[in-house]
Amino acid sequence: SSGINAEYGPEHYIPNPSRSLDLISPEYTRQFTPLVEGCGCFTCARHTRGYLSHLLVTHELLAPTLLMLHNLAHVRNVVQETRRSVEAGELGQHEERLRRVFEGQSGDNGMENDKQQSESKSM
């Protein structure tokens, strides 16, 4: 399957491996929404689920490129959050939040408080 992680938190878009989209499925061909609502990556800002589905079904070379750009944007977000946690001396808490997200124990991404704390420290 061409599944791609699709459950992201509202601020940091941490993937939840227990949820994925099979974009080859016919249900996505007429969905004119971004891959992940609220994601600001190149792929989500400019292309729809329907278009990505079409690219995958027709084996266009652009499909894996666009999905890679989306996934790399999210990896970058995780790395940035990890750096912020190290700088703030909160790596253990960050690790625990990531563990909950990836093990599916948290309904949210567990990262929203990190951003709020980072913003309040930088003000």
Backbone torsions as a table, in degrees:
resi	resn	phi	psi	omega
1	SER	NA	153.3	177.9
2	SER	-96.1	45.7	-178.4
3	GLY	-66.8	146.8	176.2
4	ILE	-137.0	138.2	-179.1
5	ASN	-59.4	134.3	-172.7
6	ALA	-133.3	-3.4	179.5
7	GLU	-99.4	113.4	-175.5
8	TYR	-126.3	150.3	175.7
9	GLY	-72.4	162.0	-174.4
10	PRO	-66.2	-24.9	-175.8
11	GLU	-106.7	-38.6	-169.6
12	HIS	-119.6	-5.4	174.2
13	TYR	53.1	52.9	176.5
14	ILE	-81.7	126.2	-176.6
15	PRO	-68.5	148.6	173.1
16	ASN	-112.2	107.2	-174.5
17	PRO	-60.5	-17.9	-178.9
18	SER	-77.8	-10.7	178.4
19	ARG	-121.2	130.1	177.5
20	SER	-145.9	162.2	176.9
21	LEU	-107.9	132.6	172.3
22	ASP	-99.1	88.4	-171.6
23	LEU	-66.0	-11.3	176.6
24	ILE	-78.1	-20.5	-179.9
25	SER	-60.0	138.6	-178.9
26	PRO	-58.5	-22.3	-178.3
27	GLU	-63.1	-19.8	-177.6
28	TYR	-93.8	-9.0	-174.2
29	THR	-63.8	-26.7	-179.1
30	ARG	-114.8	24.3	176.3
31	GLN	-96.4	116.4	-175.3
32	PHE	-104.2	38.8	177.9
33	THR	-113.1	160.7	177.7
34	PRO	-63.0	162.4	176.8
35	LEU	-53.4	-48.4	176.2
36	VAL	-130.3	117.2	-179.5
37	GLU	-59.3	130.2	178.4
38	GLY	89.8	-9.6	178.2
39	CYS	-75.5	135.0	-178.0
40	GLY	-101.7	13.5	-179.4
41	CYS	-68.8	165.1	-179.3
42	PHE	-53.2	-47.2	-176.4
43	THR	-63.2	-50.0	-177.3
44	CYS	-69.5	-30.8	-178.8
45	ALA	-73.9	-23.5	-172.0
46	ARG	-122.2	-11.3	-174.3
47	HIS	-135.1	153.7	-177.8
48	THR	-104.1	166.5	175.1
49	ARG	-60.1	-39.6	179.6
50	GLY	-61.3	-43.3	179.8
51	TYR	-66.9	-43.7	178.2
52	LEU	-62.3	-39.7	177.1
53	SER	-60.1	-46.8	178.4
54	HIS	-57.8	-45.5	-179.5
55	LEU	-61.4	-40.0	179.9
56	LEU	-68.7	-45.0	-178.1
57	VAL	-63.3	-36.9	-178.4
58	THR	-91.0	5.5	176.8
59	HIS	58.7	36.9	176.7
60	GLU	-72.6	141.3	-178.6
61	LEU	-68.5	-18.1	179.3
62	LEU	-69.8	-27.3	-176.4
63	ALA	-57.2	-56.3	-179.1
64	PRO	-63.7	-29.6	178.4
65	THR	-65.8	-47.2	179.4
66	LEU	-64.7	-39.7	178.6
67	LEU	-67.5	-36.8	177.4
68	MET	-64.5	-42.9	178.4
69	LEU	-59.7	-42.3	178.0
70	HIS	-61.8	-50.0	-177.6
71	ASN	-64.3	-39.3	178.9
72	LEU	-64.6	-35.1	176.8
73	ALA	-61.3	-37.3	-179.2
74	HIS	-76.4	-36.0	174.8
75	VAL	-62.4	-42.5	177.7
76	ARG	-58.0	-42.2	178.7
77	ASN	-62.4	-41.4	178.9
78	VAL	-63.5	-43.3	-180.0
79	VAL	-64.3	-42.9	178.5
80	GLN	-61.8	-42.5	177.9
81	GLU	-63.8	-38.6	178.5
82	THR	-64.2	-43.5	177.7
83	ARG	-60.5	-45.4	179.3
84	ARG	-61.1	-39.4	179.8
85	SER	-66.2	-39.5	177.9
86	VAL	-63.9	-47.3	-179.4
87	GLU	-61.7	-33.3	-178.6
88	ALA	-88.4	-1.4	-178.6
89	GLY	70.6	29.2	-176.5
90	GLU	-121.9	31.8	-176.7
91	LEU	-62.2	-39.4	179.8
92	GLY	-61.0	-42.6	178.4
93	GLN	-66.6	-41.0	178.4
94	HIS	-61.8	-45.0	179.3
95	GLU	-59.8	-43.1	-179.8
96	GLU	-64.1	-41.6	177.9
97	ARG	-62.7	-43.6	177.5
98	LEU	-62.1	-41.1	179.5
99	ARG	-61.1	-43.3	178.8
100	ARG	-62.9	-41.3	-180.0
101	VAL	-63.3	-50.1	-175.6
102	PHE	-73.2	-20.6	175.9
103	GLU	-93.4	0.0	176.4
104	GLY	73.1	24.2	-178.2
105	GLN	-92.5	-3.6	-176.4
106	SER	-127.3	131.3	178.8
107	GLY	-71.5	-26.6	177.8
108	ASP	-105.4	-177.9	-176.2
109	ASN	-83.3	-8.2	178.4
110	GLY	71.7	3.1	-173.9
111	MET	-109.5	-12.1	-174.3
112	GLU	-58.7	-41.5	-180.0
113	ASN	-64.5	-33.1	177.2
114	ASP	-58.7	-45.9	-178.1
115	LYS	-65.5	-43.6	179.7
116	GLN	-61.5	-41.4	178.8
117	GLN	-66.2	-41.5	179.6
118	SER	-63.2	-41.5	-179.7
119	GLU	-66.1	-40.1	-178.8
120	SER	-70.0	-31.8	178.3
121	LYS	-72.1	-31.8	-176.5
122	SER	-84.2	-6.1	-179.3
123	MET	-87.2	NA	NA
